[in-house]
Amino acid sequence: MWQPVIMIDGYILAVLGMSMLLPAGLEYYDSENLYSSFLISAMITFFIGLSLFVSNRVRISHMSLRQGFLVTGIGWISVGLFAALPFFLEGTVSTWTSAVFESVSGITGTGSTVLTDVEAQPRSILLWRSMLNGLGGIGIIIFAVAMLPFLGIGGMQIFQRENADASDKFMPKFVDIAKWLIACYIGLIALCTFMLYWCGMSRFDALNHALSAVATGGFSTKNNSVAFFDSASIEAVLSLFMVLGALPMTFYVMLLRSKEVDGFRLGQVKQFLKTVLLLTLFASLWMVWQNGVSFLTALRQSSFNIISVITTTGYGSTEFLNWGVWTGMFFTLLPLHGGCIGSTTGSIKVMRWQVLTSYLHKLFVSSIDQNRVVPVKVGDVPVDDNVVTSVLVYILLFLITTAVSAILLNFMGYDFVISLSASVASITNTGPGIVKEIGAMGNYAFFSDTAKWVLIAVMMLGRLEIITLLVVFTKTFWKH
């Protein structure tokens, strides 16, 4: 069972090692330092990855579900550890824990940072942070498996674990799916880069923000995040691509291939866009009424920050906690919404809330009229009872994980509001919290190493949707 898992993990690390050559080249261009931390990290990562791949290479005719779970979990954890090497060797952070925190935050698309002065970092480090957002957005595992057609892996189990959307079997081979997904993803990043550059960003800043916006990761090259640019056009472009990143990637593939979009997927998209529109309108009208700002100013500020938080990106353009007394609770709960299943966003996601809402509707109707049959639906598509059960279990585990991590941080001596905010920001992969210390212009550097490891675990659990990792630690998983 282990040989294929280790082989694929080795290939993933080899790909990660080669990707480090891009910031290594940038560092050489900027400083003419040939033996940079990135080159050393690339050599270490590529050598270990290639060794694991070659020493365990076998032709795989079938991947079991158990192996799919292992590949996903081990792949993400190993990437998080090896991606930390440049941060540590470069001296960007003082401890290995902080280096792992920064890399895991990047690869999971969380966007939390331990860097107190982002703008003081070399461009190679800034590019690497954004690249981690980009790699995490599409999924390093999907990227690697897409490059393995010679192994004969169907890969559908891995695809389901990564995207959690069992209805995505609209192509006969996983390799075709992955190639189309990657093509659409890169296309969105390229278009976003061009539009940001056209709006006044430098080429470097445009590329970095495009990577983190489409990936809904949130890493910025500026200490004050997007507020640094103070540009309505830049905020509009980033808002557009954060929304596009929050929609199912398979949605674009279907449109490009002239296939009819199924009701299940279309129902998510409609509900997400409707929610964003209504929340933005509510916040805009509140700011006009309460703070006396113009409607256009209110619309600009509310739309950008609401989109940033609901898509779990975590950019900041203004201090939204000054909008009113309700904003603290509002922006604590908003990340729990998330984008669509099959997108780059984190959190619970639209479809699960639709299932929960429809299930509650069924319970209410049944309690009044017990003879009436009320199906649970997402849009116009009926949902199987097993799906309802899995959704309820997932939401319960999500809330339990959030509560446990918040209590642990509180026991370590941190204020309860900071503890809860950090837990929500980590489990939803949003990054910035609702308090100044860890807000969009703040950082997580003040947390102890123990607290950082708790948050690292929570970020990883959130990115892999909890069950994917927890199931590995059950007795049933290891029974033959």
Helices and strands as residue ranges (DSSP letters): H 2-19, H 21-31, H 37-55, H 65-82, H 85-90, H 96-107, G 118-120, H 123-138, H 140-146, G 149-151, H 156-163, H 174-198, H 203-214, G 225-228, H 232-245, H 249-256, H 263-291, H 295-310, G 320-322, H 327-333, G 334-336, H 350-368, E 377-378, E 381-382, H 385-411, H 416-427, G 436-438, H 449-463, H 467-470, G 471-473, H 475-478
